[in-house]
Protein backbone atom coordinates (compact mmCIF):
# COMPACT_ATOMS: atom_id res chain seq x y z
CA UNK A 1 0.00 0.00 0.00
CA UNK A 2 2.80 2.37 0.89
CA UNK A 3 4.49 1.78 -2.48
CA UNK A 4 1.31 2.64 -4.35
CA UNK A 5 0.99 5.85 -2.32
CA UNK A 6 4.55 6.83 -3.26
CA UNK A 7 3.76 6.15 -6.92
CA UNK A 8 0.71 8.39 -6.76
CA UNK A 9 2.68 11.14 -5.03
CA UNK A 10 5.36 10.90 -7.70
CA UNK A 11 2.78 11.11 -10.49
CA UNK A 12 1.14 14.12 -8.87
CA UNK A 13 4.53 15.86 -8.61
CA UNK A 14 5.18 15.16 -12.28
CA UNK A 15 1.76 16.52 -13.24
CA UNK A 16 2.49 19.68 -11.26
CA UNK A 17 5.81 20.06 -13.11
CA UNK A 18 4.05 19.57 -16.45
CA UNK A 19 1.45 22.17 -15.49
CA UNK A 20 4.22 24.64 -14.58
CA UNK A 21 5.87 24.00 -17.95
CA UNK A 22 2.64 24.64 -19.85
CA UNK A 23 2.04 27.86 -17.90
CA UNK A 24 5.59 29.07 -18.55
CA UNK A 25 5.23 28.39 -22.26
CA UNK A 26 1.93 30.24 -22.32
CA UNK A 27 3.47 33.23 -20.57
CA UNK A 28 6.28 33.36 -23.14
CA UNK A 29 3.85 33.64 -26.04
CA UNK A 30 3.82 36.93 -27.83
CA UNK A 31 0.41 38.36 -28.43
CA UNK A 32 -1.10 37.58 -25.07
CA UNK A 33 -1.82 41.28 -24.67
CA UNK A 34 -2.09 42.10 -28.40
CA UNK A 35 -3.44 39.04 -30.24
CA UNK A 36 -3.70 40.88 -33.54
CA UNK A 37 0.11 41.20 -33.70
CA UNK A 38 1.04 37.73 -32.45
CA UNK A 39 3.57 35.77 -34.45
CA UNK A 40 5.11 32.47 -33.38
CA UNK A 41 7.16 29.92 -35.26
CA UNK A 42 5.31 26.68 -35.81
CA UNK A 43 8.47 24.77 -34.94
CA UNK A 44 8.41 26.38 -31.47
CA UNK A 45 4.79 25.38 -31.00
CA UNK A 46 5.51 21.87 -32.28
CA UNK A 47 8.38 21.48 -29.81
CA UNK A 48 6.15 22.60 -26.94
CA UNK A 49 3.36 20.19 -27.91
CA UNK A 50 5.86 17.35 -28.38
CA UNK A 51 7.28 17.95 -24.91
CA UNK A 52 3.82 18.03 -23.35
CA UNK A 53 2.66 14.89 -25.15
CA UNK A 54 5.80 12.93 -24.22
CA UNK A 55 5.49 14.00 -20.60
CA UNK A 56 1.84 12.97 -20.50
CA UNK A 57 2.71 9.65 -22.15
CA UNK A 58 5.36 9.00 -19.50
CA UNK A 59 2.84 9.66 -16.75
CA UNK A 60 0.11 7.38 -18.08
CA UNK A 61 2.28 4.71 -19.73
CA UNK A 62 1.98 2.29 -16.77
CA UNK A 63 -1.83 2.45 -16.98
CA UNK A 64 -2.54 2.65 -20.71
CA UNK A 65 -1.72 0.45 -23.68
CA UNK A 66 -1.03 2.64 -26.72
CA UNK A 67 -0.70 -0.34 -29.07
CA UNK A 68 -4.40 -1.16 -29.30
Secondary structure, DSSP 8 states (H G I E B T S, - for coil): -HHHHHHHHHHHHHHHHHHHHHHHHHHH-TTSS-GGG----HHHHHHHHHHHHHHHHHHHTTT--TT-
